[in-house]
Amino acid sequence: MTDEVKEVKNTGAIQKKREPKSTKDWLKAYEGEIAKALPTQVGPERFNRICATMLTANPKLAQCTPASFIGAVLNSAQLGLEPNTPLGEAYLIPYGNNVQFILGYRGMIRLARNSGEIAMIKAHAVHANDEFHYELGLNPNITHVPASGDRGPVIAYYAFYKTKDGDFDFEVDTKAALEAHGRKYSKTYAKGPWTTDFDAMAKKTLIKRVLKFAPLNTEIAIKIAQDETVKNYNPKESEIMSDMTLVQDEPIEAEYEEHEAQS
């Protein structure tokens, strides 16, 4: 074998692309695809650093299938939401062998505002000592005056939106009813966010309900529908992520652990 042939073979061996082995390797290998998915206002270096920190902070994510992890990362990137940070906009959660993408209530509010139709959208807890009443029917109205001093325990939650044209709608539910909702639809109620962050989950549930009637454009509605999905990223499908699970109307909560990502 000549020296030229040896050199060509050696060069070919060096240039041969190695398949990613660990989830961290997958994250590194698909940095380009993630950067393309991100909106211009989100820096790819920071986003990738947050995702890498997630794997270190929560080893259960690394034990899930790499394809579902990359799918969830790309899902978050396409929405322009930083996952698993104190912002609470989105979460990547291990659910069996897969990674589930879950919108936080702040992320849902941000997407609604991005529609260009919503001037105001908020959710609040109602305490026993607050002044609170609402009316339905032809002239719906809601009034909430928080008590000064001791407000007492939380007894209810509500969410509302107001459009730029002045139209509005709201949803109200008791804390007891929302607890029952979480127990019914959460497979890990005792260990999941309904226990660790009930306030956020209650607000998110009501925001999601009221947004069903909001004048959102199709693009924003589709983005909100990404909540509680599991996706597999398949590079052979020309940048298409195929849905494995899609739950739009009622939540199925996965095991949840919130970890602070480094900036």
C-alpha positions in Angstrom: 0.0 0.0 0.0 1.5 3.3 -1.1 1.9 6.3 1.3 -0.7 8.2 -0.8 -3.3 5.5 -0.3 -2.6 5.4 3.4 -2.9 9.1 3.7 -6.3 9.1 1.8 -7.7 6.3 4.0 -6.5 8.0 7.2 -8.0 11.3 6.1 -11.3 9.6 5.4 -11.3 8.0 8.8 -10.7 11.4 10.4 -13.5 13.1 8.4 -16.0 10.3 9.1 -18.7 11.8 11.3 -19.2 10.1 14.6 -22.7 9.3 15.7 -23.7 11.1 19.0 -23.6 8.8 21.9 -24.8 10.7 25.0 -27.6 13.2 25.2 -24.9 15.9 25.7 -23.3 14.8 22.4 -26.7 15.1 20.7 -27.1 18.6 22.1 -23.7 19.5 20.8 -24.3 17.9 17.4 -27.6 19.7 16.8 -26.5 23.2 18.0 -26.9 24.4 14.4 -30.5 23.2 14.1 -31.3 24.7 17.5 -29.8 28.1 16.5 -32.0 28.1 13.3 -35.1 27.4 15.3 -34.5 30.3 17.8 -36.0 33.7 17.1 -33.5 36.5 16.5 -33.9 38.0 20.0 -32.8 34.8 21.8 -29.1 34.2 21.8 -28.1 30.6 20.8 -25.1 30.5 23.0 -27.1 31.3 26.1 -29.9 28.9 25.1 -27.6 26.0 24.5 -25.8 26.7 27.8 -29.2 26.6 29.6 -30.0 23.2 27.9 -26.6 21.8 28.9 -27.1 22.9 32.5 -30.5 21.1 32.5 -28.8 17.8 31.8 -26.3 18.3 34.7 -28.9 19.6 37.1 -31.5 16.9 36.3 -29.8 13.6 35.4 -33.2 12.0 34.7 -33.4 14.1 31.5 -30.2 12.5 30.3 -31.7 9.1 30.8 -34.6 9.8 28.4 -34.3 9.1 24.7 -32.0 11.7 23.1 -34.5 12.2 20.2 -37.2 13.3 22.6 -34.8 15.6 24.4 -33.8 17.3 21.2 -37.4 17.4 20.1 -38.4 19.2 23.4 -35.4 21.5 23.1 -36.4 22.5 19.5 -40.0 22.9 20.6 -38.9 25.4 23.3 -36.5 27.1 20.8 -39.2 27.6 18.2 -41.4 29.3 20.7 -38.5 31.5 21.9 -38.9 30.3 25.6 -36.0 29.5 27.9 -36.8 26.1 29.6 -36.3 25.2 33.2 -35.3 28.7 34.4 -36.6 30.9 37.2 -38.6 32.7 34.5 -41.1 29.8 34.6 -41.8 30.1 30.9 -41.4 26.5 29.9 -40.2 23.2 31.3 -38.6 20.1 29.9 -39.7 17.2 32.1 -38.8 13.5 32.2 -41.9 11.4 31.6 -41.0 7.7 31.4 -38.3 7.4 28.7 -39.3 10.6 27.0 -39.0 14.3 27.6 -42.2 16.2 27.8 -42.5 19.9 26.9 -44.7 21.9 29.2 -45.6 25.6 29.0 -45.4 27.6 32.1 -48.1 30.1 32.8 -45.7 33.0 32.2 -44.8 31.4 28.8 -48.4 31.1 27.9 -49.0 34.8 28.8 -46.0 35.8 26.7 -47.3 33.9 23.6 -50.7 35.4 24.0 -49.2 38.9 24.1 -47.2 38.1 21.0 -50.5 37.6 19.1 -50.8 41.4 18.8 -54.5 41.2 19.8 -54.2 40.9 23.6 -53.6 44.2 25.5 -53.7 42.6 28.9 -53.7 39.0 30.3 -53.3 38.1 34.0 -54.1 35.5 36.6 -54.6 36.0 40.3 -55.3 34.1 43.5 -58.3 35.1 45.6 -57.9 35.0 49.4 -60.6 34.6 52.0 -60.5 38.2 53.3 -60.4 39.8 49.8 -63.4 41.6 48.3 -64.2 39.5 45.3 -67.3 39.0 43.2 -68.1 38.4 39.5 -71.2 38.3 37.3 -71.9 36.3 34.1 -74.6 36.7 31.6 -75.1 39.6 29.2 -73.0 42.0 31.3 -70.1 40.0 32.7 -68.0 41.7 35.3 -65.4 40.9 37.8 -64.2 42.8 40.8 -61.2 41.9 43.1 -59.9 44.2 45.9 -57.1 42.5 47.9 -57.5 42.8 51.6 -55.0 45.0 53.5 -53.1 43.1 56.1 -54.0 39.5 56.6 -55.6 38.3 53.4 -56.4 34.8 54.7 -55.9 31.5 52.8 -56.4 31.2 49.1 -59.9 30.1 48.2 -60.1 30.7 44.4 -58.2 31.7 41.2 -59.2 33.6 38.1 -57.6 34.6 34.8 -58.7 37.3 32.3 -57.7 38.9 29.1 -58.6 42.2 27.5 -58.1 42.9 23.8 -56.9 46.1 22.2 -60.5 46.7 21.1 -61.7 46.5 24.7 -63.3 43.1 24.6 -62.6 40.8 27.6 -63.3 37.5 29.1 -62.5 35.7 32.3 -62.5 32.3 34.0 -63.0 31.6 37.7 -62.6 28.4 39.7 -62.3 27.5 43.4 -59.1 26.2 44.8 -60.8 22.9 45.7 -62.1 22.4 42.1 -58.6 23.1 40.8 -57.1 20.6 43.2 -59.6 18.0 42.0 -58.7 18.9 38.4 -55.0 18.3 39.2 -55.6 15.0 40.9 -57.8 13.8 38.0 -55.4 14.7 35.1 -52.0 14.5 36.7 -50.3 11.1 36.8 -47.8 12.3 39.3 -49.9 14.7 41.4 -48.0 13.9 44.6 -44.6 14.5 43.1 -45.4 16.9 40.3 -45.9 20.7 39.9 -49.5 20.5 41.3 -47.8 19.9 44.6 -44.5 21.8 44.3 -46.0 24.9 42.6 -49.8 24.7 42.8 -50.2 28.4 42.4 -48.5 28.4 39.0 -50.4 25.3 37.8 -53.8 26.7 38.9 -53.1 30.0 37.1 -51.9 28.2 34.0 -55.0 26.0 33.9 -57.3 29.1 34.0 -55.3 31.0 31.5 -55.4 28.1 29.1 -59.2 27.9 29.6 -59.8 31.6 28.9 -57.5 31.7 25.9 -59.8 29.2 24.1 -62.2 32.1 23.6 -59.6 34.7 22.8 -59.1 36.2 19.3 -55.7 34.6 18.7 -54.3 34.1 15.3 -53.7 30.6 14.0 -49.9 30.7 14.6 -50.2 31.6 18.3 -53.0 29.1 18.8 -50.7 26.4 17.4 -47.9 27.5 19.6 -50.1 27.3 22.7 -51.2 23.8 21.6 -47.6 22.7 21.9 -48.2 22.5 25.7 -47.8 19.0 27.1 -46.3 17.4 24.0 -43.7 14.8 23.5 -41.8 15.1 20.2 -39.1 13.0 18.5 -36.6 14.9 16.4 -35.7 12.9 13.3 -33.0 14.6 11.1 -34.0 12.4 8.2 -37.4 14.0 8.0 -36.1 17.3 6.8 -36.4 19.2 10.0 -39.9 17.8 10.8 -40.6 16.8 14.4 -43.3 14.1 14.6 -45.8 14.1 17.4 -45.7 11.1 19.7 -48.3 12.6 22.2 -50.4 15.7 21.8 -52.8 16.8 24.6 -54.5 20.1 23.9 -57.6 20.3 26.0 -56.7 18.8 29.3 -53.3 18.4 30.9 -51.4 15.3 31.7 -48.7 16.3 34.0 -45.3 14.6 34.1 -42.7 14.3 36.8 -41.5 17.7 37.5 -38.2 19.1 38.9 -37.4 22.8 38.6 -33.7 23.6 38.6 -32.1 27.0 38.2 -30.1 27.3 35.0 -26.9 29.3 34.9 -26.9 32.5 32.8 
